[in-house]
Amino acid sequence: MNTIKTLAATTVAAMALATLTGCAGMSQRDKNIAVGAGVGAVGGSVLTGGSALGTLGGAAVGGVIGNEVSKDKK
């Protein structure tokens, strides 16, 4: 359980640092995809007990959701 908490804290810290520095030139859509992937990775890791496959799957699903949220509604 400590591994999951450490992973979550590290992910949040990395996302905060990226938001403050590296995301300045990103479009809103790119930011939504990155945030979705980060949140999905943490969620996938928690739901699967820290499984690498669960983490990657969660990141993929989160990225897709972040992309869909960004699309223009026509």
C-alpha positions in Angstrom: 0.0 0.0 0.0 2.9 2.3 0.6 4.1 1.8 -2.9 0.7 3.1 -4.3 0.8 6.1 -2.0 4.4 6.9 -3.1 3.5 6.5 -6.8 0.4 8.7 -6.4 2.4 11.4 -4.6 5.2 11.3 -7.2 2.7 11.5 -10.0 1.0 14.5 -8.5 4.3 16.2 -7.9 5.5 15.5 -11.5 2.2 16.8 -12.9 2.4 20.0 -10.8 6.0 20.6 -12.0 5.1 19.9 -15.6 2.1 22.3 -15.3 4.3 25.1 -14.0 7.1 24.7 -16.5 6.7 22.4 -19.5 3.1 22.9 -20.4 3.4 26.6 -21.1 3.4 26.0 -24.9 0.8 23.3 -24.9 -2.7 23.7 -26.3 -5.7 23.1 -24.1 -6.3 19.8 -25.8 -2.7 18.7 -25.1 -3.1 19.6 -21.5 -6.4 17.7 -21.2 -4.8 14.6 -22.7 -1.8 14.8 -20.3 -4.0 15.3 -17.2 -6.3 12.5 -18.3 -3.4 10.2 -18.8 -1.9 11.1 -15.4 -5.1 10.6 -13.6 -5.9 7.4 -15.5 -2.5 6.0 -14.6 -3.0 6.6 -10.9 -6.5 5.2 -11.1 -5.4 2.2 -13.0 -2.6 1.5 -10.6 -4.8 1.8 -7.5 -7.6 -0.4 -9.0 -5.2 -3.1 -10.0 -3.0 -3.1 -6.9 0.0 -1.5 -8.6 0.0 -3.6 -11.7 2.1 -2.2 -14.6 -0.5 -3.3 -17.1 -3.3 -1.6 -15.1 -1.2 1.6 -14.8 -0.6 1.6 -18.6 -4.2 0.8 -19.4 -5.5 3.5 -17.1 -3.1 6.0 -18.7 -4.4 5.0 -22.2 -8.0 5.3 -21.2 -7.4 8.6 -19.4 -5.6 10.0 -22.4 -8.5 9.1 -24.7 -11.0 10.6 -22.3 -8.9 13.8 -22.1 -8.8 13.9 -25.9 -12.6 13.5 -26.2 -13.3 16.2 -23.6 -11.3 18.6 -25.7 -13.2 18.1 -29.0 -15.4 20.8 -30.3 -19.1 20.0 -30.0 -20.7 20.5 -33.4 
